Structures are given as structure tokens and as C-alpha cells.
Amino acid sequence: MKAAEFASISRKTVVYSIVVSSFAIFTFRLIQMQIIEHQAFDEKSASNSIKPIEQVPLRGVFYDRNMEVIASNSPAYTLRITPSEYDRKLSRLLETVIDADPGFIDKVLYNNRFYSKYLPIRIKRGIDFKAVAWLEENSEHLPGVDYVVEMQRSYPAGIVGSHLFGYNKEISPAALEKEKNYYSPGDYVGNSGIEKTYEKELRGQKGYNYVLVDAKRKEIGKYKNGTQDSVSHKGRDLVLSIDADVQRVAEQELKGFRGAAVAIEPKTGEVLALVSAPDFDLNQFSYITSKDYLSSLYNDPGKPSFNRATMSGKPAGSTFKIMAAIAALDMGVITTETIITCGGGFYYGRFFKCHGGPHGPLNVIHAIEKSCNTFFYNLIYRIGLDKWSEYAHRLGFGQKTGIDIADESSGFIPNSKYYEKIYGSNWPRSIMASLGIGQGEVSVTPLQLAQYAAIIANYGNTYVPHIVKGYLKENTKEFVSLKFKEVRTGINPKVFDIVRQGMFLVVQGAGTATGLKMDDIKIAGKTGTAQNPHGKDHALFICFAPYDDPKIAIAVVVENVGFGATYAAPIAKKMVLAYLKKDLLKKDPNSLLTKYQLLGAKLEN
């Protein structure tokens, strides 16, 4: 082909067009980058030479209702690695220094491989000072390795509070994806209890210091003399409704048992104590929790990680007789003049025995005092199953209370529809007799029983149970209270006056808990013994005190031990003393402790 033919006008036009178009595109992009979008590209360029150093804020602390610090922060050292700078050949040496298993560091780095390699990854919290000293001494030979001082939870008041406070745990990848605007890989977040519910209030606001780094990511100075740095802000300090003295006593008394104790201030719904036994050591969760400790928790037959106070459903036993009395009185089915005679039991298809009977003729007040099964076998048939179920729900059963910790069970209260599903329309009505004394399919939690006691103490009204009263403002430390929903049963207050008289006689008269009688504090209560097909019965007790002006309502459940009067009631009495005899406790802790011990010995004999 001739040169002239190849360099035709049409070919030249195409080539010239391509060249001109290319130059036009490059020119436009240069103008766009340097003039139109220069600020964005300046920032992107700067990010290559600016290293943000995260300033983790202090987590908010917990005060009890008397402003005693019950959960605080203590300093701890955390080893970090920035993958972009790190030489993996150092891993085994570092693992020896920080007392970690072989492969531990590489595993942590692998689990965080999806994040920017320029972000520091938390490798291990709680490294000891000896390891920190070694890191300082050898820092120039450890590229990408550093440590920071962070805070871990500590519990200075001697309260275990494992199910109450909860613990913090390293954020999961799924949670991090949802909250990536705040959290970074390795951050700890509330995983249970108050720590989880109030995470956003407790975590505070992170700060950042910006430093200039060279091509090797070595710090060479502050960015813009620190003018762009932001200060971290401490999380909110929470004021809990918990009374440290009552909590300590309840924890001590439940040691060695399986069970729970909950105390509530009747007029406000404030939780004064919440204990589940057995419990576990929250200090084990301050660092990376060992596999051995986690394994011991999961394999423990006592299930210490299970919150019995809010999750464990048990038959209510005789404590539910008061509920039936309230329903019957409010409906007008009975009055204080109504008499039912106990001849030792009740017949409906079969014979239902009255333990402790025959009691002879009784009205509702003395039926509560004597805990007469015959009276309440009769009563549920007068009430009707569905009305009985309705009143149980009005008093807080068969539903969650709404307490401000995450895990809670609704329990269960049966009705006619439930039995129709199982047996059909001709379901055996004899089932109802057991329900009348809190047995059968009835399932309630210790928290529900405590709220029930508070409602009775306060004539039908209270507030949703809650553990946090409010918080302190960061600068002024001014207390800000939180608002909670009122619980109103709609039941005639005169009804509660009647059943309260019966509960008064349980302790102060000739009832089933006269061992709790004191000269200066009048306790009103009700014992319960819930049948257990798998072993010994469960002991229950609900109460409030003082009778004339209730300041504390309590429910205690002790599993597989026997009678409520023998095992649960003494614990409740000690909790009452710890709350109402606080002045004595402050003057001479040993004298009150001795009094507790004597009371326990007296009641068990």
C-alpha cells in the first residue's frame, strides 16, 4: 500500500479526533481535580499522611441509691497491632511475652482481615506491667506494635451483681457492621444486664488526636498543631436504685443455693436488690475471658449464667392464694363475712387434701393467715377460670414486667382456651383446684412475685420495675431522673386492705411465718411451697414492710430445699433488716451481722 493512500484525509481525521479528544478529557479531569474538586482530593491526599489516634472515653460508672460507687473503672494495658506495618515473624515472640497460645496473634489478625490494614487492632487486653516494660524497651524493633491504656470494670463495693450489672464483650462483626459509625474493631460493648441496656449512655463519645506520619507510617508531628483534635467525653454515670447493703445481704444468704431474691420499693418500682444464685465472677470478663472459665460456666449444672430472678419460671405455690382472694373480693364473689369450712380437704372428681387442716370455718383473712388449701380450692370455682386468669394478668403475671435489663420471661397463666386446645371442650374441670393454690401449669418469675408484693403493699399501684433511677450530668454532676410507666391494676383499694390484713397475720398472728415477728418492724408476708416433680419442693416467700408504711417489698425463691417458712422467709427478713436498720448497720456492722446469724439459727430450728 502506498504512503499517500495510507495517510488519506479520512484516516488523518480519525487520528486527529482521537488525539484531540484525549487531550480534552485529560484537561477536563485536571481542571476538575485541581479546581472543582480540589478540597476533596486534598483531604484524600492528607489522609495518606495523617494518622488518627483514637481516644477511648471512660465508661460511665454505677452508683447505688446512696451514692456508693458499686461499679467503676480501673486502668489496664492493651496490646495493639497495625497490620500494614507489622512483621508476622514477630508473632511467636510477642505471644511468649503476653502469655498467649501459639497462633493467637495471627488468629486475631485473620478475624479482623476485612478492616483497613492501617487501623490498629486490639490483640489482648490486660497485659501485665512486665510485658509493657518489655514493649517499651524494644519498641524500635517492633514495627506496627504498640499498647494503649484503657479502662476495665472493677467492683469496689464487694457486690457480685453478675446478673444485675452484666458484662462487656468485644463487639461482634455483625454488630460492628450496624454501628460502624462509632465502633472500631476490638471495641467492647455491653453484652448483658445494665451494661447492655444502657450501652449508648455509658459508652461516651470518642475523641481523636491527629498526627502526621511519613511513608513508613512513622509519626513526625501533630497535624495542624493539634487544632483539629477532638476531646473524648466520658460516658454518663448512672445512679441505680439498688441498695448496696440489701444486695450484699441477699447475695450472701443465697450462697450455696439455687434461687433468686428481688426487692422493690413499692411506691416507685425501684429495684433495691436483684440476685440470682449461683452467680459468676464479672472480673473474669474484664479481660479476654479464658476458655477454661467459660467452659466451667457452661458445664456447671447450677447454670450460673442463667438469670433466675427474671427468667426462671416456677409454680407460685401458696403465694398465689392472695391473688385468688383479690379476684374474688373485687368481683364481689365473697366478702369478709363469707365463711368456707375446711374439713381437711376438698372433693371435685377426686379428693384434694388440705395440708395442715382441718381448719374449720374460715373467712378470707384467716384463710390467708392459715394458708388453707380447702378455702382456695373452693374459691377458684366461684371465680371461674377465665376471670381468675384475667386478674392474674392484671397483677403482672403471664407477661413481662418491662424491667430495664434485657432477659426476662413472661411466665405462664393458663385459661380455658389453653385447656380446650389440649383436651377439647370437655376438659377436666378438676384441674382448676390445683390452680387455686398456685400449682399446675402456673409459672411465675421471682421478679413478677416481687412486683406482685409491691402492688399489694401499695394498694394496687406501682411503677414498672427498674434498676436505673437516672444519671449525673458530666460537668455539673446534677442528677437527672428517668421516667417510668405507672402500673395500675384498676382494682378497688379496699380489696388490698383486706388481703393485707391476712398477710399481716401470717407473720404477726398465728400464721405460717411467725418466726419473723419483731417488736419494732411489722412484716406482712405469705409463705409458699411449690411442688417439684423432679426433686424437693421449692421454697417461696413474699412480704412487705413496715406494714403501715411499706418501704420494701420482697420475693425470695430457693429451689429444691423444702418449706418457704424455713428457707425463703429468713432471707427476706435479713433483707428487710439491712434496708430498714441501716443506721444500726453503719454504727456497728458486726452487731447487725450477729443479729442476722441469730435470726437464721432461730428460724431454722
HUDA-V497219 format. One record per backbone hydrogen bond with DSSP energy under -1.0 kcal/mol. CO is the residue of the C=O (numbers start at 1). NH is the residue of the N-H. If there is no record, write none. Layout:
# HUDA-V497219
co=(CO | CO)
nh=(NH | NH)
This chain:
# HUDA-V497219
co=(2 | 3 | 8 | 9 | 10 | 11 | 12 | 13 | 14 | 15 | 16 | 17 | 18 | 19 | 20 | 21 | 22 | 23 | 24 | 25 | 26 | 27 | 28 | 29 | 30 | 31 | 31 | 32 | 37 | 38 | 39 | 40 | 41 | 42 | 43 | 46 | 46 | 49 | 51 | 53 | 55 | 58 | 61 | 62 | 62 | 63 | 64 | 68 | 71 | 72 | 74 | 76 | 77 | 78 | 79 | 79 | 80 | 81 | 82 | 82 | 87 | 88 | 90 | 91 | 92 | 93 | 94 | 95 | 101 | 103 | 104 | 105 | 106 | 107 | 110 | 112 | 116 | 117 | 121 | 124 | 128 | 129 | 130 | 131 | 132 | 133 | 134 | 138 | 139 | 142 | 144 | 146 | 148 | 150 | 152 | 154 | 155 | 161 | 164 | 165 | 167 | 169 | 172 | 173 | 174 | 175 | 179 | 179 | 184 | 187 | 189 | 192 | 193 | 194 | 196 | 198 | 199 | 201 | 202 | 205 | 207 | 208 | 209 | 210 | 211 | 212 | 214 | 218 | 221 | 223 | 224 | 226 | 230 | 233 | 237 | 238 | 239 | 239 | 242 | 243 | 244 | 245 | 246 | 247 | 248 | 249 | 250 | 254 | 258 | 259 | 260 | 261 | 262 | 263 | 263 | 264 | 265 | 269 | 270 | 272 | 273 | 275 | 277 | 281 | 282 | 283 | 290 | 291 | 292 | 293 | 294 | 295 | 300 | 303 | 306 | 307 | 309 | 310 | 314 | 316 | 317 | 318 | 320 | 321 | 322 | 323 | 324 | 325 | 326 | 327 | 328 | 328 | 335 | 340 | 342 | 344 | 346 | 350 | 352 | 354 | 360 | 362 | 363 | 364 | 365 | 366 | 367 | 372 | 373 | 374 | 375 | 376 | 378 | 379 | 380 | 384 | 385 | 386 | 387 | 388 | 389 | 390 | 391 | 392 | 393 | 412 | 415 | 416 | 417 | 418 | 419 | 420 | 428 | 429 | 430 | 431 | 432 | 434 | 434 | 435 | 438 | 439 | 443 | 444 | 445 | 446 | 447 | 448 | 449 | 450 | 451 | 452 | 453 | 454 | 455 | 456 | 460 | 462 | 466 | 467 | 469 | 470 | 471 | 473 | 478 | 480 | 485 | 487 | 492 | 493 | 494 | 495 | 496 | 497 | 498 | 499 | 500 | 501 | 502 | 503 | 504 | 505 | 505 | 506 | 513 | 514 | 522 | 524 | 526 | 528 | 530 | 532 | 537 | 537 | 538 | 539 | 540 | 541 | 542 | 543 | 544 | 545 | 545 | 552 | 553 | 554 | 555 | 556 | 557 | 558 | 563 | 564 | 568 | 569 | 570 | 571 | 572 | 573 | 574 | 575 | 576 | 577 | 581 | 582 | 583 | 584 | 588 | 589 | 590 | 591 | 592 | 593 | 594 | 595 | 596 | 597 | 598 | 599 | 600 | 601)
nh=(6 | 7 | 12 | 13 | 14 | 15 | 16 | 17 | 18 | 19 | 20 | 21 | 22 | 23 | 24 | 25 | 26 | 27 | 28 | 29 | 30 | 31 | 32 | 33 | 34 | 35 | 36 | 37 | 41 | 42 | 43 | 44 | 45 | 46 | 47 | 49 | 50 | 213 | 211 | 209 | 207 | 235 | 238 | 70 | 71 | 240 | 67 | 64 | 62 | 154 | 152 | 150 | 127 | 148 | 123 | 124 | 146 | 121 | 85 | 86 | 90 | 91 | 94 | 95 | 96 | 97 | 98 | 100 | 104 | 107 | 108 | 109 | 110 | 111 | 113 | 115 | 119 | 84 | 81 | 79 | 132 | 133 | 134 | 135 | 136 | 137 | 138 | 141 | 142 | 145 | 82 | 80 | 78 | 76 | 74 | 72 | 158 | 165 | 194 | 195 | 191 | 189 | 176 | 177 | 178 | 179 | 182 | 183 | 187 | 171 | 169 | 196 | 197 | 198 | 199 | 202 | 203 | 236 | 60 | 233 | 55 | 230 | 53 | 223 | 51 | 220 | 217 | 214 | 212 | 226 | 227 | 229 | 208 | 205 | 472 | 63 | 469 | 470 | 65 | 247 | 248 | 249 | 250 | 251 | 252 | 253 | 254 | 257 | 559 | 277 | 557 | 275 | 555 | 272 | 273 | 553 | 269 | 466 | 265 | 243 | 263 | 261 | 259 | 284 | 285 | 286 | 294 | 295 | 296 | 297 | 298 | 299 | 303 | 306 | 308 | 311 | 447 | 409 | 444 | 319 | 320 | 321 | 324 | 325 | 326 | 327 | 328 | 329 | 330 | 331 | 333 | 334 | 338 | 362 | 360 | 354 | 352 | 348 | 346 | 357 | 342 | 340 | 367 | 368 | 369 | 370 | 372 | 376 | 377 | 378 | 379 | 380 | 382 | 383 | 384 | 388 | 389 | 390 | 391 | 392 | 393 | 394 | 395 | 397 | 396 | 443 | 419 | 420 | 421 | 422 | 423 | 424 | 431 | 432 | 433 | 435 | 436 | 437 | 439 | 438 | 317 | 442 | 412 | 314 | 449 | 450 | 451 | 452 | 453 | 454 | 455 | 456 | 457 | 458 | 460 | 459 | 489 | 487 | 271 | 241 | 482 | 239 | 480 | 477 | 473 | 471 | 464 | 462 | 495 | 497 | 498 | 499 | 500 | 501 | 502 | 503 | 504 | 505 | 506 | 525 | 508 | 509 | 511 | 513 | 516 | 517 | 547 | 544 | 542 | 540 | 538 | 535 | 561 | 562 | 530 | 558 | 528 | 556 | 526 | 554 | 524 | 551 | 552 | 545 | 264 | 543 | 262 | 541 | 260 | 539 | 567 | 569 | 572 | 573 | 574 | 575 | 576 | 577 | 578 | 579 | 580 | 581 | 585 | 586 | 587 | 588 | 592 | 593 | 594 | 595 | 596 | 597 | 598 | 599 | 600 | 601 | 602 | 603 | 604 | 605)
